[in-house]
Amino acid sequence: MSYRLVVSEKPSVAMAYAKVLGVTNRKDGYLEGNGYLVSWCVGHLVELAPPNTYGEQYVKWSIADLPILPQKWQYLVSASTKKQFGVLKDLMNRTDVDSIVCATDAGQCG
């Protein structure tokens, strides 16, 4: 059996989607059933790395250093969302997931 993963912006929205899709089997960080896996983000799962990540010169930076425009942007998993990030990562990498539906607001789809 293959699954379609639906990712919502928060748990309450995931529960609403699950109800409409007939998904009733609750797991840790997601729901499963009827050909769907329904999960959620919790706020922003990742955030931009702080300026000091890009160099010692930015440990104490000033307005004169702006804009700070790195060659490659770095991201960090938020400590408060690390568990749910792991759940979503595992779900997205399951071999039985054949598609992912981004059912979040526009700011959360990457």
N, C-alpha and C positions, 0 to 999 in steps of 0.2 A: 504494500500500500504506500502511496506517496501522499505527502501533505503539502498544503499551502500554508505558509507562515504569515500571519497577520500581526503587524506590530502597531500598537496604538500609543498615544502619548501618555496615558496614565491608566492605572488599574481600573478605575470606574468605567472608562470608555471601553476597555478590553472586555469587561463584564457585559456591557451592553452589546458589543459585537458578538460575543460568544452566545448570548441568549438568542439573537437573531439567526445565527448560523447553526444553532442546535449543538453547541459544544458544551459538554457538561462535566467532563472528567478533570478535576482540579489537580494540578501538579505544583511543584515548588517554583513559582515565578512564571507560570503559564497555565493555560488550559488546553486540553487535547480532546479531539473527537470529531466524528463526522467528516473526516478528511482535512481537518484544520488544526493548526496550532495557533493559539491566540496569546500574545504576550504584550508587554508594555515597556515603555521607558518610564523613568521617574525623574522628572526635571531634565537636565542635560546630562547624559551619560558620560560625555567627554567634554573637556574644556581646553581652551588654548593654554599652552604652557606659559608660565610667567616670563618676563623679559630676561631674568638672570639665567634662564636655561640656554639662552643664545650667546652668553659670554659674560665674563667677569665685569666688563665695563658697564653692564646693566644691573649689577647688584644694587647700586645706588645711581639711578639715572636722573637726568634733569629734563626739563622741557626742551632744552637744546638738542637732546638726543632723538627727539621725535621728528618724523615718524620712524619707528623701529620696524623695518621691513626685511625679515629674514628671507634667505634664498628658499628655504623649505620650512613651512609651518610645522610646529610640533604640537602634539596634543597629549593630554593626560587623562586617564580615567579618574573621575571624581571619587574620592574615598567613600563618600556616602552612597554612591551608586555602583560600586565595584561588583557586588553580588549580582545585581540585575544585569549589568553589562556582561558578566560571565554567562548568565542564563541565555541571553540573546545571542552571544557569540556561539555557544554550543548549539542552539537551535538552528542558527543560520548555516552551520557547518554539518548538520545531520545529512547523511546520504539519502534519506527518504524525503527531504524537503526539495520540491521541484520548482517552487516559486515563492517569492516574498512580496507581500503587499504592504507598502508603507501607508498606514492609515493614521498618520500623525498630522499635526499642523505643518504648514509649509516650512517652518523654520527648523524642523527636526529631521527632515529627510536629507540625506547627504548625497 
